[in-house]
Amino acid sequence: MRSDGRMENQLRPVELVPNFTKTQGGSVLINWGNTRVLCTALLEEGTMPFLKGTGKGWLTAEYAMLPSSTGSRKKRDHIKVDGRSTEIQRLIGRSLRAAVDMEKLGERVIYIDCDVLQADGGTRTASITGAYAALALGVKRWLDEGRLEQNPLIHQIAAVSVGILEDTPLLDLCYVEDSAAQVDMNLVMNEEGAFIEVQGTGEGRAFSRGEMEKLLDLAQSGISVLMDKQRQAIG
């Protein structure tokens, strides 16, 4: 049994609350265990300078943790974003760009914002999973409003963490588990079971190919559950 009583292959409770804020796009509050992330998607006309005249759009993401989201106060990201936040927002952007056909988007930019209200491990995977749902809700709205001529979404995207703790492969690490894990891995996948990103580190020891395959299987089963929850939230 784990620190919170879960089985090895069990996710923490996950809830996606759609339309949490009244924006001009999509919004989702994702509650994942004790992690809370507000994810929003907004659309603006005009593409990035390097894409002008190509007929293609872009998707970009920003990620931040509120000062009170962790045990000790975290300084606000002002002009200079810390290295961890920069790495995570790039991951979110890469992951969600894999869901969008930029030609169907046209010369427009989708802005994804993920703000961590409370952190207990897995903030990047919660951000990606919640942000996809916010994006899909936004696309539905923009199509209804006539701001988009065609649906640019081509894949469903979700993410989850896995790891090895005390030589045992586990799905969805909370903070206590993540901080003591021998191996830590984050995976992003689409609805076809294809990998978009695999981030894996042997923090306490090296890991074998067989262990990695067990972690991949755990991640795939968890992402299947998460995608069901996304579809329920999107409607």
C-alpha positions, -999 to +999 in steps of 0.1 A: +000+000+000+012+035-008+013+066+014-023+075+005-036+040+004-037+036-034-028+005-053+003+005-075-017+010-107-042+035-093-045+072-101-053+098-075-089+111-077-091+133-108-118+159-115-121+183-144-144+212-138-153+228-172-160+265-178-145+274-144-140+310-154-160+332-178-133+338-204-137+343-242-123+308-247-122+276-227-113+270-190-109+240-168-100+236-131-083+203-128-083+187-093-058+158-092-053+145-058-042+176-038-029+193-069-051+221-083-044+238-117-065+264-135-061+260-173-074+285-198-072+288-236-077+321-255-076+328-292-061+359-308-061+370-344-027+373-362+000+347-361+036+348-349+060+370-370+079+340-383+046+326-397+031+357-413+019+350-449+021+313-445-016+308-435-005+289-404-012+296-368+006+288-335-001+276-300+020+288-270+018+282-233+027+298-200+029+281-166+032+296-132+028+286-095+011+309-071+031+319-041+009+299-017+007+268-039+036+250-021+045+244+015+068+274+017+060+306-002+072+306-038+083+340-052+062+353-080+075+350-116+077+386-127+097+395-158+122+367-154+105+332-152+125+306-133+141+277-151+117+251-140+086+271-151+103+278-184+109+241-190+074+231-180+057+257-202+077+246-232+066+211-225+030+221-223+033+240-256+051+212-274+025+187-262-006+207-272+009+217-306+008+180-313-030+182-310-035+211-335-034+214-373-018+248-377-031+252-412-067+247-401-061+271-373-052+298-399-032+329-389-042+329-353-025+322-320-039+301-292-026+311-258-027+284-230-022+295-194-017+270-166-017+285-131-010+261-102-032+270-072-020+241-051+009+216-057+012+180-045+032+165-073+024+161-110+017+198-118+031+195-153+010+164-161-021+180-146-014+211-166-012+193-199-043+171-192-064+201-180-051+224-208-062+200-235-097+200-221-097+238-219-084+239-255-112+216-268-138+237-250-124+268-265-124+254-300-161+244-296-169+280-286-148+296-314-165+274-340-199+283-327-190+320-327-176+318-363-141+328-352-128+295-366-139+281-400-129+245-393-119+224-363-081+224-359-080+196-334-065+164-348-056+145-316-065+141-279-036+147-255-031+137-219-001+132-195+007+113-164+037+105-142+051+071-133+081+061-112+099+035-092+098+037-054+115+010-032+119-011-064+082-010-072+068+006-104+040+031-095+014+052-114+009+089-106+033+099-080+023+124-053+049+147-039+060+124-010+065+096-035+081+118-062+107+133-037+119+098-027+115+080-061+144+060-075+131+066-110+109+095-121+092+097-155+065+119-172+048+108-203+026+126-228+004+105-252-023+109-278-055+088-282-038+064-305-014+054-278+015+071-295+041+090-274+046+127-278+071+131-250+089+108-226+109+124-197+126+098-176+154+100-151+172+075-128+175+097-098+183+071-072+196+043-095+196+032-131+166+013-144+163-017-168+145-019-201+120-043-185+113-018-158+108+009-184+083-012-202+064-017-170+063+020-165+051+026-200+023+001-195+013+018-163+013+052-180-008+040-209-035+026-186-036+058-166-038+080-197-068+060-209-086+068-177-076+105-180-089+107-215-123+094-205-125+122-179-115+147-205-142+136-228-168+138-200-157+174-192-157+185-228-191+169-234 
